[in-house]
Amino acid sequence: MLDYPLKFKPILKEKIWGGNKLSEILHKNSDQDNLGESWEISGVPGNISEVVNGSLKGKNLNELIELYKDKLLGEKVYQEFGANFPLLIKFIDAKTALSVQLHPDDELAKQRHNSFGKTEMWYVMQADEDANINIGFKKSLTEKEYIDRLEAGELVDILNFESVDKGDSFFINTGKVHAIGAGVLLAEIQQTSDITYRIYDWDRKDADGNSRELHTALAIDAIDFEKKDDYKLEYEKRKNTASNIASCKYFTTNYLPVSGRVTRDYSDIDSFVIYMSVSGNAEIRMNGITETLEHGHSMLIPAKNKKVQIKSENCELLEVYIE
């Protein structure tokens, strides 16, 4: 039953900052004007992804883990995470800037929310002219300096902003303040967690004239006040070759541009593999079964399968797994 590539129904999220690129560029089935996120593969409680193809159509991710355990996840991954799928895979469209926010680490998230922390990475798929992101502070701060700036309404003055373009990639450690800027469409790979501490929201109001909740007190113990230039990721771009973008204990992400045919051998990887198409379409074939991966969509290869063939005239994939 796990002998083919699994496709899932996207879980679409309206957001106050969302736009229409997910529907117009990535062809998500929605007529909403403020579509902010497409949760591609999710094990977050209340947002469990459902299979839409093949013999397992209609099964959700939790049911698959219960049925197939390490054959789906990989033996090591299953031993560590059990029935909890360890990653959350998204596409995000920011028509306007997201709130300035940060995420707690595993220890704090477990203590406060009985949740994993949220280490994440971004791959920029498209960016409007002059688009940017906030990532970190301009300089290292003391807690008092941060609070003084926050109370004076001067937080923006101490934030570090980076211009972005297609293909740029960033790693966001827990504790680092960050915000996706207006006009950015990106892929996000993260730990399975929906815990976010919002510290500034550009003074905006919702349709009812209300401000969104800020998590000022919760954030203090979680913020990394030190300036660290550890966020911009460099990687090679070689056709038909998987080049590493990010590696951490939570996930490995490779950039894989395909033109023609490529065979991937996962004999040395004790993990499921996820493909995200950040450009173009591809045919993914294993065990004699072929599924099409469209631009802006994702696919899961169960861990028991070690050989995968990829065929495309021209596509760019993110290849994600846990080492």
N, C-alpha and C positions, 0 to 999 in steps of 0.2 A: 504493500500500500504506500510505502514511502519511496517509491522508485521513480518519482517524477518531480519536476520543480513546482513548488507550491506558490500560488498567487493568492493575495488576500484583498478583501474589500477595504478600500481606504476609509478611515474614520475622519470625517471632515469637521473642522472646528471653525465656527464664526468667531472673529475677534474684533475688538474696537479698532485695532490698527490694521486689519486685514484688507486685501484688495481683490483683484480678479485674475491675477496671473496663474493661480493654480488651475483655474478653469480654462482660461484662454491659451496659456502656453503649455501647461501639463495635461490639459484635457480631463480634468476631474469633473465628474458629473454633478454640477451645481450651477444654479443661477444666482447665487448669493453675491452681493457686491462687497462683502467684507469677510471673505473666506481667508483665514489666516494660516491654518495648518491642515496638513493631510497626514494623519498618523497611519503610516504604511504597514508597520508590523508592531503590534502593541500587546503587552501582557499586563498593562496597568489595570487594576480592578475597576470595573465599570466601563472599560474600553478595551475589550478583548477582541483581537482580530479574528475574522472568519474567512475560511478558505472559499475561493470562488471557482476553482477549476478541478477537474479530474475526479477520481473516485472518492476523495475525501471532501468534496464540496459540501458546505454546510457545517462542517466541524469547526470549532473554534480552537484557538491556540492552546488553551488550557486542556481541552479534551485531547488534543494531539499529544501533549506532554504526558498526560495520564496514561494514554494508550501505549506510547512508543518510547517514552523515557529517554535513555541514552542514545537510542537509535536515531532520535530526532535531534537531540541537543549535543551529543558527544558525551562520553563517559565522564570525563573530568568536569565538564560544565554541569552535568546532571548531579554529580556528587556535591558540587559547591552550591548550586542554586535550587536543586530539587524541582518543585513544580512551578517555580517563578522564572518566567522568561527574562533573561538578564539585560536585554537591550530594548530601547525604544527608537524606532526609525521614523523620521519625519521629513516632509518638505514644508518650508515656511515661506510665506509671501508677506513682506512688510510694506504696505502702501504708505503708512506713516511709521514713525519710530516706535519700537517696543519700549516698555518701561525699562529704566535702569534697574538691574536686578543682580542677584547672585544666588548660588545654591550651596546648601550645607554639605559637609563631607559625610562619609558613612557613619562615623561615630555620633555626630550630632543629629543626623537624620534618624538614626535608630533610636536614640534617646528621646527625641521630641515627637517623632511622627511614626515610629516603627516602620521606617522606609529605608531604602538605599539612598545614598547621597546621589549627586548628579554631576559627574564629570561628563563633558560633552565636546564635540568638535563640529565645525561648520565647513562646508564646501560651497563656495559661491557659484551658482549656476547662471545668474544674470544680474546685472546691476545697472541702474539708470546712471546717466551722467552725474558726476559729483556725489554719488552715493558713498556713505561711509558707515562704519560701525564704531561703537564705543567698546573699548576693551582695556580695563585697568585704569589706573590713575596716572597723571602726568609725572608725579613724583611720589616717593614714599611719604606716608602720613602717620601721625600719631592718632590714637582714637579721639583725643580731644580736638585736634585740628579738623578731623572729619566731622565731628558733631557740631563744631562751631560753624563750619561751612554749610552744613545741612540746615541748621537753624537760621542762618542768615540768608537762605535762598540762593547760595552760591555754589551748589554742588557741581553744576555744569562746568564751572570755571576750572575745576581740578580733574575733570575726566579726560582721558586720552582717547582721541579719535583717529581712526585709520581709514584712508580711502580704500575702496575695494573695487575689484573687477572680476570678470569671469575667471574661474580657475583658482582664485585665492582661497586659502584654507587656514583655519584658525583652531587652536586648541584652548579650551576654557576649563582650567582647573577649578575645583570647588573653592569658593571664597572670592574668586575674581569678579569684580563688578563688570557688567557688560550689557550691551543693548544692540540689537540689529537695527540699523538705520533705515530711513525711508527709501524705497526703491530697490530693495535687495530681495532677491529670490535665492534660497539656498537649501541644501540638504543638511540635515542634522542627525548625527549619531550620538546617542547618549545612554547612560545607565537607565534602567527602568525606574523612573521616579517622576513625580509631578510636583515636587516640592520647590517652590520658588519664593524668595524673599524680595519683594518689590520695594525699592528705596526712593524712587522718584518716577513720576509719570507725566512730566512735561506740563503739569497743571491742567490736564485735559479733563473734560467731563463726558459722561455717557449720554445716551439719548434722553435720559430723564434729568440731566443736569447734575448728576452725582459724580464725585471723584471716586476712583477705585481705591481700595484699601491699600495702605502702605504697611510695611512690616519693619518699622524702624527699630524697635526694641529687639525683636528676634534676630535681626541682621547683624547687630553689633558684635556678637560673639562668633559670627560666621565669616566676617569680612577679612580678607587678606589685605592689609593696609600697605604692604610693601610693593614698590614698583618692580615688576619682573618682566623682562623682555623674553618671555617663554611661550608666546602665543602664536606667532606667525610660523607656518609650516612650509618647508621647502621640499620639493619632490621632483623626480625626473618625469619626463613625458615621452616615453618611447613606445611606438606602435607595437601592439601585440605582446606587451610586456607589463607585468604587474609591478608597479613601483610603490614603495611604501610611503604613505603620507603621515600616518600617526600610529604609534604603538604605545599602549599602556596596559595595565593589568586588566582593564575593563573591556578593551576592544583593540583590534588591529584593523586599520583601514588602508587599502591599497587603491591606487589609481590604475585603471586598466582600459586603455584605448584599443579598440579592436577594428581592424580593417582586413577582412578576409575570414580566416578560420583560426581559432586558438583552442587548444586543449588544456584544461587546468587539472592538475593532479593534486588531490588533497590527502594523499596517503599519510602525510606527516602532520596533519592537522586534526586534532580530536575535538572538532567543533562543527556546528552548523555553519553554513556560509550564506550571506545575504548579498544580492546584487541590487544596486540602485542605478538606474540609468539616468545620468545627468545630461546626456545628449544622445540622440539617435535611438534606433530600435535594434534589437538583437534577437536571434533565435538561440535559445538555450536548450541543449539536447543531452539527455542522460538515459541510459538503459533503453535506448531506441525510442524514447518519447521526447517530442519537441514542443516547447511552449515559447510564445513570443513575449519578449519583454519590451514594452513600449517606453518611449521617452517619458520621464517623470513618473515611472512606476518601479515597483520593487518585487523581489522574488526570493524565496528561501529554499536553499538546497539542504535537505536533511543530512545529518552527520554520517549516516551509514553509506552514503554515496561518495565515492572517491574520485571519479572521473567525470568531468563535465566538458562538453564541446560548446563553443560559442562561435556563432557565425553572424557577421554583419558587414554591410558595405562600409559603414563608418559610424561607430558609436563610442561613447565614453562611459565606462562603468566605475562605480565605487564597489569594491569587494571588501566585505566586512566579516570578521570572525573573531573568536576569542582564542588566544594562544595559551 
